[in-house]
C-alpha cells in the first residue's frame, strides 16, 4: 500500500475518520503510513 502523504510504500496504512472534534467522514480518504500517521496525531494533540 502507498502513503497518501509521503508516497512511501508501506505494509500498513491508517486513516482516522471520526475522533473528538474531528470528522472527516465526507472528505476524500487519505491513508498514512505509520510515521505520517504518528506525525498527524502529534500535531492534532498539540493544536488542542
PyMOL Python script that loads the backbone (N, CA, C, O; Angstrom):
from pymol import cmd

cmd.read_pdbstr("""\
ATOM      1  N   UNK A   1       0.833  -1.165   0.000  1.00  0.00           N
ATOM      2  CA  UNK A   1       0.000   0.000   0.000  1.00  0.00           C
ATOM      3  C   UNK A   1       0.885   1.238   0.000  1.00  0.00           C
ATOM      4  O   UNK A   1       2.068   1.173   0.335  1.00  0.00           O
ATOM      5  N   UNK A   2       0.304   2.348  -0.374  1.00  0.00           N
ATOM      6  CA  UNK A   2       1.080   3.573  -0.517  1.00  0.00           C
ATOM      7  C   UNK A   2       0.509   4.676   0.373  1.00  0.00           C
ATOM      8  O   UNK A   2      -0.705   4.875   0.431  1.00  0.00           O
ATOM      9  N   UNK A   3       1.396   5.385   1.062  1.00  0.00           N
ATOM     10  CA  UNK A   3       1.008   6.510   1.907  1.00  0.00           C
ATOM     11  C   UNK A   3       0.604   7.685   1.025  1.00  0.00           C
ATOM     12  O   UNK A   3       1.351   8.082   0.131  1.00  0.00           O
ATOM     13  N   UNK A   4      -0.580   8.241   1.278  1.00  0.00           N
ATOM     14  CA  UNK A   4      -1.045   9.390   0.504  1.00  0.00           C
ATOM     15  C   UNK A   4      -0.324  10.675   0.885  1.00  0.00           C
ATOM     16  O   UNK A   4      -0.389  11.654   0.141  1.00  0.00           O
ATOM     17  N   UNK A   5       0.361  10.699   2.023  1.00  0.00           N
ATOM     18  CA  UNK A   5       1.054  11.901   2.465  1.00  0.00           C
ATOM     19  C   UNK A   5       2.481  11.968   1.928  1.00  0.00           C
ATOM     20  O   UNK A   5       2.871  12.970   1.329  1.00  0.00           O
ATOM     21  N   UNK A   6       3.264  10.902   2.140  1.00  0.00           N
ATOM     22  CA  UNK A   6       4.674  10.945   1.721  1.00  0.00           C
ATOM     23  C   UNK A   6       4.959  10.117   0.464  1.00  0.00           C
ATOM     24  O   UNK A   6       6.016  10.270  -0.148  1.00  0.00           O
ATOM     25  N   UNK A   7       4.020   9.237   0.072  1.00  0.00           N
ATOM     26  CA  UNK A   7       4.201   8.431  -1.126  1.00  0.00           C
ATOM     27  C   UNK A   7       4.973   7.143  -0.920  1.00  0.00           C
ATOM     28  O   UNK A   7       5.171   6.380  -1.866  1.00  0.00           O
ATOM     29  N   UNK A   8       5.413   6.891   0.310  1.00  0.00           N
ATOM     30  CA  UNK A   8       6.213   5.707   0.605  1.00  0.00           C
ATOM     31  C   UNK A   8       5.343   4.450   0.583  1.00  0.00           C
ATOM     32  O   UNK A   8       4.196   4.474   1.029  1.00  0.00           O
ATOM     33  N   UNK A   9       5.894   3.353   0.063  1.00  0.00           N
ATOM     34  CA  UNK A   9       5.219   2.058   0.128  1.00  0.00           C
ATOM     35  C   UNK A   9       5.297   1.564   1.561  1.00  0.00           C
ATOM     36  O   UNK A   9       6.340   1.672   2.205  1.00  0.00           O
ATOM     37  N   UNK A  10       4.191   1.019   2.063  1.00  0.00           N
ATOM     38  CA  UNK A  10       4.129   0.557   3.436  1.00  0.00           C
ATOM     39  C   UNK A  10       3.239  -0.674   3.521  1.00  0.00           C
ATOM     40  O   UNK A  10       2.271  -0.803   2.773  1.00  0.00           O
ATOM     41  N   UNK A  11       3.571  -1.573   4.435  1.00  0.00           N
ATOM     42  CA  UNK A  11       2.746  -2.762   4.638  1.00  0.00           C
ATOM     43  C   UNK A  11       1.448  -2.406   5.347  1.00  0.00           C
ATOM     44  O   UNK A  11       0.483  -3.169   5.300  1.00  0.00           O
ATOM     45  N   UNK A  12       1.419  -1.241   6.008  1.00  0.00           N
ATOM     46  CA  UNK A  12       0.240  -0.811   6.767  1.00  0.00           C
ATOM     47  C   UNK A  12      -0.012   0.674   6.528  1.00  0.00           C
ATOM     48  O   UNK A  12       0.923   1.474   6.525  1.00  0.00           O
ATOM     49  N   UNK A  13      -1.259   1.035   6.331  1.00  0.00           N
ATOM     50  CA  UNK A  13      -1.660   2.442   6.276  1.00  0.00           C
ATOM     51  C   UNK A  13      -2.866   2.619   7.191  1.00  0.00           C
ATOM     52  O   UNK A  13      -3.621   1.676   7.429  1.00  0.00           O
ATOM     53  N   UNK A  14      -3.042   3.850   7.706  1.00  0.00           N
ATOM     54  CA  UNK A  14      -4.121   4.137   8.649  1.00  0.00           C
ATOM     55  C   UNK A  14      -4.857   5.400   8.230  1.00  0.00           C
ATOM     56  O   UNK A  14      -4.332   6.251   7.512  1.00  0.00           O
ATOM     57  N   UNK A  15      -6.115   5.490   8.715  1.00  0.00           N
ATOM     58  CA  UNK A  15      -6.913   6.677   8.469  1.00  0.00           C
ATOM     59  C   UNK A  15      -7.831   6.890   9.668  1.00  0.00           C
ATOM     60  O   UNK A  15      -8.530   5.969  10.091  1.00  0.00           O
ATOM     61  N   UNK A  16      -7.829   8.099  10.211  1.00  0.00           N
ATOM     62  CA  UNK A  16      -8.783   8.452  11.252  1.00  0.00           C
ATOM     63  C   UNK A  16      -9.940   9.161  10.564  1.00  0.00           C
ATOM     64  O   UNK A  16      -9.744  10.148   9.854  1.00  0.00           O
ATOM     65  N   UNK A  17     -11.148   8.649  10.781  1.00  0.00           N
ATOM     66  CA  UNK A  17     -12.328   9.232  10.147  1.00  0.00           C
ATOM     67  C   UNK A  17     -13.055  10.141  11.130  1.00  0.00           C
ATOM     68  O   UNK A  17     -13.377  11.284  10.806  1.00  0.00           O
ATOM     69  N   UNK A  18     -13.312   9.630  12.337  1.00  0.00           N
ATOM     70  CA  UNK A  18     -14.028  10.406  13.348  1.00  0.00           C
ATOM     71  C   UNK A  18     -13.279  10.294  14.669  1.00  0.00           C
ATOM     72  O   UNK A  18     -12.901   9.202  15.095  1.00  0.00           O
ATOM     73  N   UNK A  19     -13.074  11.433  15.305  1.00  0.00           N
ATOM     74  CA  UNK A  19     -12.430  11.500  16.611  1.00  0.00           C
ATOM     75  C   UNK A  19     -13.029  12.716  17.321  1.00  0.00           C
ATOM     76  O   UNK A  19     -13.783  13.474  16.711  1.00  0.00           O
ATOM     77  N   UNK A  20     -12.711  12.908  18.568  1.00  0.00           N
ATOM     78  CA  UNK A  20     -13.235  14.060  19.307  1.00  0.00           C
ATOM     79  C   UNK A  20     -12.860  15.357  18.587  1.00  0.00           C
ATOM     80  O   UNK A  20     -11.679  15.668  18.434  1.00  0.00           O
ATOM     81  N   UNK A  21     -13.868  16.107  18.147  1.00  0.00           N
ATOM     82  CA  UNK A  21     -13.622  17.363  17.442  1.00  0.00           C
ATOM     83  C   UNK A  21     -13.089  17.187  16.026  1.00  0.00           C
ATOM     84  O   UNK A  21     -12.575  18.141  15.442  1.00  0.00           O
ATOM     85  N   UNK A  22     -13.200  15.998  15.466  1.00  0.00           N
ATOM     86  CA  UNK A  22     -12.614  15.698  14.155  1.00  0.00           C
ATOM     87  C   UNK A  22     -13.556  14.764  13.410  1.00  0.00           C
ATOM     88  O   UNK A  22     -13.818  13.653  13.871  1.00  0.00           O
ATOM     89  N   UNK A  23     -14.067  15.200  12.267  1.00  0.00           N
ATOM     90  CA  UNK A  23     -14.963  14.371  11.468  1.00  0.00           C
ATOM     91  C   UNK A  23     -14.626  14.529   9.998  1.00  0.00           C
ATOM     92  O   UNK A  23     -14.904  15.564   9.393  1.00  0.00           O
ATOM     93  N   UNK A  24     -14.029  13.500   9.433  1.00  0.00           N
ATOM     94  CA  UNK A  24     -13.643  13.525   8.013  1.00  0.00           C
ATOM     95  C   UNK A  24     -14.438  12.489   7.228  1.00  0.00           C
ATOM     96  O   UNK A  24     -13.991  12.026   6.179  1.00  0.00           O
ATOM     97  N   UNK A  25     -15.619  12.123   7.733  1.00  0.00           N
ATOM     98  CA  UNK A  25     -16.429  11.081   7.107  1.00  0.00           C
ATOM     99  C   UNK A  25     -16.801  11.419   5.667  1.00  0.00           C
ATOM    100  O   UNK A  25     -16.917  10.518   4.836  1.00  0.00           O
ATOM    101  N   UNK A  26     -16.988  12.687   5.361  1.00  0.00           N
ATOM    102  CA  UNK A  26     -17.389  13.053   3.995  1.00  0.00           C
ATOM    103  C   UNK A  26     -16.216  13.564   3.153  1.00  0.00           C
ATOM    104  O   UNK A  26     -16.413  13.967   2.006  1.00  0.00           O
ATOM    105  N   UNK A  27     -15.008  13.553   3.704  1.00  0.00           N
ATOM    106  CA  UNK A  27     -13.827  14.031   2.981  1.00  0.00           C
ATOM    107  C   UNK A  27     -13.221  12.911   2.136  1.00  0.00           C
ATOM    108  O   UNK A  27     -13.482  11.729   2.362  1.00  0.00           O
ATOM    109  N   UNK A  28     -12.421  13.305   1.174  1.00  0.00           N
ATOM    110  CA  UNK A  28     -11.678  12.331   0.364  1.00  0.00           C
ATOM    111  C   UNK A  28     -10.779  11.518   1.296  1.00  0.00           C
ATOM    112  O   UNK A  28     -10.039  12.100   2.089  1.00  0.00           O
ATOM    113  N   UNK A  29     -10.826  10.184   1.216  1.00  0.00           N
ATOM    114  CA  UNK A  29      -9.994   9.379   2.118  1.00  0.00           C
ATOM    115  C   UNK A  29      -8.502   9.533   1.821  1.00  0.00           C
ATOM    116  O   UNK A  29      -8.067   9.437   0.673  1.00  0.00           O
ATOM    117  N   UNK A  30      -7.737   9.773   2.877  1.00  0.00           N
ATOM    118  CA  UNK A  30      -6.281   9.834   2.792  1.00  0.00           C
ATOM    119  C   UNK A  30      -5.720   8.845   3.791  1.00  0.00           C
ATOM    120  O   UNK A  30      -6.071   8.872   4.971  1.00  0.00           O
ATOM    121  N   UNK A  31      -4.851   7.976   3.317  1.00  0.00           N
ATOM    122  CA  UNK A  31      -4.263   6.935   4.162  1.00  0.00           C
ATOM    123  C   UNK A  31      -2.796   7.240   4.398  1.00  0.00           C
ATOM    124  O   UNK A  31      -2.080   7.641   3.481  1.00  0.00           O
ATOM    125  N   UNK A  32      -2.351   7.047   5.639  1.00  0.00           N
ATOM    126  CA  UNK A  32      -0.986   7.383   6.042  1.00  0.00           C
ATOM    127  C   UNK A  32      -0.214   6.170   6.519  1.00  0.00           C
ATOM    128  O   UNK A  32      -0.767   5.277   7.161  1.00  0.00           O
ATOM    129  N   UNK A  33       1.085   6.149   6.196  1.00  0.00           N
ATOM    130  CA  UNK A  33       1.983   5.137   6.735  1.00  0.00           C
ATOM    131  C   UNK A  33       2.104   5.387   8.241  1.00  0.00           C
ATOM    132  O   UNK A  33       1.709   6.456   8.707  1.00  0.00           O
ATOM    133  N   UNK A  34       2.631   4.446   9.007  1.00  0.00           N
ATOM    134  CA  UNK A  34       2.729   4.641  10.459  1.00  0.00           C
ATOM    135  C   UNK A  34       3.464   5.925  10.865  1.00  0.00           C
ATOM    136  O   UNK A  34       3.063   6.570  11.833  1.00  0.00           O
ATOM    137  N   UNK A  35       4.513   6.304  10.161  1.00  0.00           N
ATOM    138  CA  UNK A  35       5.271   7.504  10.511  1.00  0.00           C
ATOM    139  C   UNK A  35       4.441   8.763  10.293  1.00  0.00           C
ATOM    140  O   UNK A  35       4.404   9.631  11.164  1.00  0.00           O
ATOM    141  N   UNK A  36       3.776   8.877   9.148  1.00  0.00           N
ATOM    142  CA  UNK A  36       2.958  10.058   8.864  1.00  0.00           C
ATOM    143  C   UNK A  36       1.731  10.100   9.772  1.00  0.00           C
ATOM    144  O   UNK A  36       1.288  11.175  10.175  1.00  0.00           O
ATOM    145  N   UNK A  37       1.185   8.934  10.090  1.00  0.00           N
ATOM    146  CA  UNK A  37       0.050   8.857  10.999  1.00  0.00           C
ATOM    147  C   UNK A  37       0.430   9.411  12.372  1.00  0.00           C
ATOM    148  O   UNK A  37      -0.318  10.199  12.951  1.00  0.00           O
ATOM    149  N   UNK A  38       1.584   9.005  12.893  1.00  0.00           N
ATOM    150  CA  UNK A  38       2.033   9.486  14.197  1.00  0.00           C
ATOM    151  C   UNK A  38       2.281  10.989  14.183  1.00  0.00           C
ATOM    152  O   UNK A  38       1.924  11.682  15.136  1.00  0.00           O
ATOM    153  N   UNK A  39       2.890  11.505  13.111  1.00  0.00           N
ATOM    154  CA  UNK A  39       3.116  12.950  12.990  1.00  0.00           C
ATOM    155  C   UNK A  39       1.791  13.694  13.026  1.00  0.00           C
ATOM    156  O   UNK A  39       1.667  14.717  13.701  1.00  0.00           O
ATOM    157  N   UNK A  40       0.797  13.182  12.300  1.00  0.00           N
ATOM    158  CA  UNK A  40      -0.511  13.825  12.252  1.00  0.00           C
ATOM    159  C   UNK A  40      -1.174  13.796  13.624  1.00  0.00           C
ATOM    160  O   UNK A  40      -1.756  14.793  14.051  1.00  0.00           O
ATOM    161  N   UNK A  41      -1.091  12.662  14.321  1.00  0.00           N
ATOM    162  CA  UNK A  41      -1.682  12.557  15.653  1.00  0.00           C
ATOM    163  C   UNK A  41      -1.014  13.527  16.626  1.00  0.00           C
ATOM    164  O   UNK A  41      -1.700  14.160  17.428  1.00  0.00           O
ATOM    165  N   UNK A  42       0.310  13.654  16.567  1.00  0.00           N
ATOM    166  CA  UNK A  42       1.018  14.590  17.443  1.00  0.00           C
ATOM    167  C   UNK A  42       0.607  16.032  17.139  1.00  0.00           C
ATOM    168  O   UNK A  42       0.432  16.829  18.061  1.00  0.00           O
ATOM    169  N   UNK A  43       0.452  16.372  15.866  1.00  0.00           N
ATOM    170  CA  UNK A  43       0.072  17.747  15.521  1.00  0.00           C
ATOM    171  C   UNK A  43      -1.351  18.050  15.958  1.00  0.00           C
ATOM    172  O   UNK A  43      -1.648  19.185  16.330  1.00  0.00           O
ATOM    173  N   UNK A  44      -2.252  17.049  15.921  1.00  0.00           N
ATOM    174  CA  UNK A  44      -3.620  17.254  16.388  1.00  0.00           C
ATOM    175  C   UNK A  44      -3.640  17.495  17.890  1.00  0.00           C
ATOM    176  O   UNK A  44      -4.382  18.355  18.366  1.00  0.00           O
ATOM    177  N   UNK A  45      -2.841  16.755  18.642  1.00  0.00           N
ATOM    178  CA  UNK A  45      -2.851  16.913  20.097  1.00  0.00           C
ATOM    179  C   UNK A  45      -2.185  18.222  20.534  1.00  0.00           C
ATOM    180  O   UNK A  45      -2.566  18.789  21.559  1.00  0.00           O
ATOM    181  N   UNK A  46      -1.211  18.705  19.788  1.00  0.00           N
ATOM    182  CA  UNK A  46      -0.561  19.968  20.149  1.00  0.00           C
ATOM    183  C   UNK A  46      -1.411  21.170  19.740  1.00  0.00           C
ATOM    184  O   UNK A  46      -1.223  22.267  20.265  1.00  0.00           O
ATOM    185  N   UNK A  47      -2.348  20.971  18.802  1.00  0.00           N
ATOM    186  CA  UNK A  47      -3.224  22.062  18.370  1.00  0.00           C
ATOM    187  C   UNK A  47      -4.414  22.221  19.320  1.00  0.00           C
ATOM    188  O   UNK A  47      -5.104  23.240  19.297  1.00  0.00           O
ATOM    189  N   UNK A  48      -4.644  21.214  20.144  1.00  0.00           N
ATOM    190  CA  UNK A  48      -5.814  21.251  21.045  1.00  0.00           C
ATOM    191  C   UNK A  48      -5.620  22.123  22.250  1.00  0.00           C
ATOM    192  O   UNK A  48      -6.521  22.240  23.080  1.00  0.00           O
TER     193      UNK A  48
END
""", "prot")
cmd.dss("prot")
cmd.show_as("cartoon", "prot")
cmd.util.cbc("prot")
cmd.orient("prot")
